[in-house]
Amino acid sequence: TARTHGKGDMIISEEHIKAASVCVDRRIPFALVIPPGAMKSILFASLSDGESALEHGGKRFKPGFFASFFGDSPSEAVYIPAELTAGQLLDSDFIKTCGDMPEAETVAVDRSTDFMKYCSSLRELTATLKKNHGKTVISRLIAVDSTIDPIDAFRRYVDTAPGGTYRFVFYTPATGLWIGASPELLLSHKYGSGVFSTISLAGTRKPSDDMWDTKNRVEHDYVTDFIDFHFRNHNLETDIEPYSAVAFGNIEHLCEVISGRGETDPISLLDDLNPTPALCGFPVDQAFGNILSYEMHDRKCYGGMVGLADDDGFAAYVDLRSCLVTPCKNDTYRYNIYAGGGITEASDPLDEWNEAAAKARMLYRSVTDTDADESSDGLSFTGYDEAYSHT
């Protein structure tokens, strides 16, 4: 049986949902994904863990699902092949033979990012950027305990997330359990085609017919220039489509579709593009160091890669609009929602705090089952006076 979700743009299998619930309960490595525009969900599950995602020689991904921590190379990605079917996972006799699976090594924390510390950190960072220039992406963490089951939360998120996103829920002992809906393609490629595709996605605002302001355009152009540089460095002929706006809930992003033509090692190119400036900053090495200095939590898989591969090629997306989930006592779950923004020397801490809230709000509502609006959900503030009064 199957159920139509959202606006009917895709179908998610009820059998897959039930199988994913078994995997969560029994800590079996799995991934349930819905690629952009897909009409059905895809399930991967395996009792094996720790196997490399790359084939021998490192030139291709093995068929299956892969994911990585922020800053890790493709060779370090975790890998889940489609070894177990939904039918096997729903067979109680088969599940009894699986034994006890290990506890997750990566778990959610119990404290959200503190606003006062966030402001202090961003003021120090903007002072640094006035000297060194560039952009650094700083994220905030929203920790919330909820009785909403993770697979139910995923279903809720699928109902609201745009159909053009890469929607996923996955678990491995190394990564823990993650839910996300990424609008950002990192790189897709069909082996031997000579065509490489990606997008430049940066700049955020509420939907508007006005021209994009200078800060958003500068932030976006950092990403485009970075991609263009690496495509050309791999001897690819680059084609950049005109600007467009991509909606995600109550916000929109500035986007350019970028393609490259030529011959190069696709895994090497993917490695050069990761981490993307949209989740790290630019220059990348400088921004990565700033993240280590000024961000107040471990990103874990946030900002890393999630993707699919088959015998013909692969599609890798940036792990964003996502959260880490850890089961707690009394049938509750701890959710760590990550969201960030590009910080430049002109950034205002309150504006950046509120931008991260806008990016996190759709997922927050999915994991808490709340209909609270922006003025009452506590994720954003109308001004510094209100923010300080809640600290």
N, C-alpha and C positions, 0 to 999 in steps of 0.2 A: 504494500500500500504506500501511497505517497500523499503529501499534503502540499498545497500551494501556499507560499508565504508572501508577505508584503503585497506589492501591487501585481502579483502574478507574473513577475519577470523571470522566475525560476521555480523549480520544484525540488524540495528537499525530502529525501526518503525517510519515512518513519522508521524503517528497519535500521537505517544508519544512525538515527537519533538514539534508538534503544541500544544498539551496539556500542555507540560512543559512551553512553551512560554506564554500561558494563565496564568499559575500559577505565573510566574515571574511578569507579568503585574498586576495581581490582588492580589499579595502577599499571595497566597494560599500555605500552607505547602505542599511540594512535594519532591520526590526523583526520579530521573531517573538514573538507574544503569545498568551496563553491567559487570557481574562477569567474572573472568578469564576463557577464553575458551568458553564462552557462545555464542550461535548462535542467540540470540534475547535479546532485552532490556526489562527491567522490570520497571513498573511505580507504584509508591505509591503516593497517595494524600489523604488529609483529611482536613476537616474544623475544627477539634478539635486540641487543642494544650496544651502542658503541662502535658500530661499523662505519667506515668512511663513506661519505656521500659521493665521492668521486671514484670513477673507474680507474683501473690500473693505468698509470701514465698521467693521470690528472687532467686529461683533455676533455672529459665529458662527465656529466652527472649520471649516476646509476638511476634507472627508472624508479620513481617513488617520490616521497615528500622529503623536503630538507628545510632546516632552519638553523640559524646561527645566533650567537651572542653579539652584541654591539662591538664592532671593531674586529671581529674574527674573520679570517679568510675562508673562502669556500672549502678548503681542505679540512677545516675544523668544524664544518657544519654537521649537525646530528642528522641521522637518516632513518626514515621509516619506510620500508618496502611494503607492498600489498601482499603480505604472506598469509594473513588471516582474513576470512570472509565474514560478513555480518552474520551469516548463518552459523558459523563456528562459534562466534562470540556470544550468540544467543542460545547455544546448546549447553545446558547446565552440566552435562557429563563431560564435555570437552573442557569447560572452564575449571572443573575440579582437578583436571590433570595439570593445570598451569602452575599450581603452587603459589607461594607468597612472592609477590614482586617487591622490589626495593622501594623504600620511601624516597620521595623527591629530595634531591640535593639543593634545589633552589626553591625558596619559600617566600611568601609575601610578608612584609613588615607591618607593624601595627600603627605607625605614625605617618600622617601626611606631612608634606612640606610645610614648614612654618613661614608665614607671610613676612614677618619681620626679618628673619634670616635670609629669606629669598631677596627682599629688597636690598639688604646690606650687601649680599653677594653680587647682585646685578649692578649696583652702583660702583663696586670695585672693578667689575668686569668692564663696564662702559668707560671707566677712567683708563683702563688698560687699552681698550680699543681706540680711544682717542689718540693714543701714541702709536699703536701698531696697525690700526684700521682692520678691515676684514669683518667677518661675521662669525658668531659662535651661537650654536643652538643650545639653549638651556631648558631643561624640562622640569616640571614639577610632578610630584607623586601624590595621588589622592587615595588614601587608604580608607576602606569602608567595609564593615562587617554586614553580612546579609544572609537571610535564609533562602535566597533564590539559588536554586541548584545551577551549577555552571552550564549544563547543557540547556536548561531552560533559559538561562541568560543569553546563551548563544542564539537560541531560536528568536528571542525578543530582539536581539541586535540585528539578526538577519532580516527581520520584518521591517526595520527602519533604515538600515544602511543602504546606500545607493547600489543599484544593480551593477554599476561599473566598477565596484570595488572587489578586491580579492578577500573573501570572507573565510575565516579559518578558526578552528579550535584544535589544539594539539597538546599532547603530553609525552614527555620522556622523563626518566629519572633525573637526567642532567639539567633539563630546562625547567621542570615543573609544568604546570598546566597554564596555557595561554589562550585567550580569546581575542580576535581582532577583525578589523575590516579595513584593509589598506587601499587607499586610492592611488598609491605611488608605485608604478612599475619601475624596477631598477634596471632590468635588462631581460629581453626575450630574444631567442635565436633558434632557428631551425638549422641543424647541423648541415654544413655544405651549401647553404643557400647564399652565403655572402651578404646577408641582410641582418642588421642588428637594430633593435628598437628599444627606446626608452622614452621617458618624459622628464621635463624640468618642471617641478611642482614646488613653488614657494611663493610666499605672499598670501596673507589672509585678511579677510574683511567680511562684514555682513553684505549680502547681495545688494548690488547697486549698479546703476547705469552710468555712474560717473567714471571719469578716468582714474586709473590706479595712481595712488600717490607715490612720491619719489622713494620713500623708505621701502615700500613693497616692491617696486620695480628694481631697486638696487639689490634687495635681498634675492629676488628672483634671478636677476642677471648673473649673480655669483654662481648659481647652480648651472645655468645654461653654459656659461663660459667654461666651467669645470668639465662638463660633459663633452663639449666641443673640443677642448684641449686633449682629452684622453682618446676620443675617437680619432682625431687627427694624428695623435702620437702612435696609434695602431694602424696608421696608413689607411684610414677609412674616409671615404668621401661623405661629408656630413650634410644632411638636409634638415633644416629647422622650420617647422610650420609656424604660421602667425600665432600671436597670443590668443588664448581663449580663457574663459572662466569655467572652472569645474566646481559644481556645488557639492557640499557635504553637510547635510542637515541645514542648520541655520547660518552657515558660513559658506564662503566660496574661496577658491585658490586660483592664483594666476598660473597658467599651464602652457607649455609648448611641447608638442610632440616632436621627437628628434629621432632620426634614423641614420644609420651609417652603412655604407656599402664597401665591400672589399673582403680580403682574407686576413684573418688573424685568429689567435687562440682565444676562443670565447671565455674560457675560465679565467685566463689572464686579464682580459678586458673587464670581466665582472669584478675581479679582485681590485682592479684599479679604480673602479667606480664606487666601491664600498669601503668606508661608509660615505654615503652621499652627503654633499654639503647641506642638503635640505634637512638632514637629521644630525649633522655634525657642525658644519660651518666651512669657512674658507678664509685663508688657506687651511687645508685640512689638518696638516700637522699642528699648526698653531692652535686651531680650534679644538682639536682633540686634547691638547694639553690644557687649554682653558676649561674644558669640561671636567677634567680630572681635578682641577684646582677650585672651580667655583660651583659645580653641581653638588648637591648634598645627599645623593643616594646612588646606589649601583643600578645602572640601567638594565642589567641582565640581557634579555632578548630584545627589549625595546630599542629600535633603531638598527637592529640586525636584519638578516634576510629570512624570508619565508618563500617557499616556491615548490613547483612541481617539475618533474622531468619524466620524459619517456624516451623511447628509442630514437625519436626524431629530433628532439631538442628540449629546451627548458624555458621556463618563465620564472624569474625571481622578482619578488616584491619587497619593499621596505616594511619591516614590522612596525607599524604605527597604528594609531587609533586602537590601542590594544591594552590588555591588562593581564597580570599574573594572578592566579587564583590558588589558594591553599585551603583545604578542608580544616575546620576547627571543631571544637567540641559542640555537642548539642545540636547537630545538624545545621551548623552555620558555616559560612565560608568567608574568608578574608580576600578581598579584591584590592589589588594595587593597580590603579589606572594611571598611565603615563601620558603626558601631553606637554608639548613645548613650543618654543618659538625662536625665530632667528633674532639674536641680539646684535645690534650695531651700536656705534657710539651715540646715536640719536635716540636710543630706546628709553622708554619710561617704564619702570618696574610695574606699576599698577596696570598699565596697558598690556604688558606682556603676561601678567598674571591672569587678566581677564581673557586674553586671546587663548591661553592654554585651557581655561575653563570652557570656552566655546567649543574647542576641539574635543574635550572630554565629555561634554554634557550628554551626547547621545548614548554613549556607552554607560555613563553613570546611571542614566534612567533605566537602562536595560538590566543592570545588575542590582538595582534597588527597587525596581517596580514603582517608581515615583513619577507623578505628573507635575511636580513642582516646577514653576517657571524660574527664569533667571533671577528674579528678585527675591526668591525664597529658598533656593536650593543650597545657598551658602558657598557656592563655588566661585563666585565673583563678587566684586564690590563696586558701588557707584562712585566712591571716592576714598581718599586716604583716611578721612575721619571715620568712616564706617569700617574700614579695614582695621584700623588701630583699635576700635572699640570691640572687635571680635577677637583680638589677639590676647 
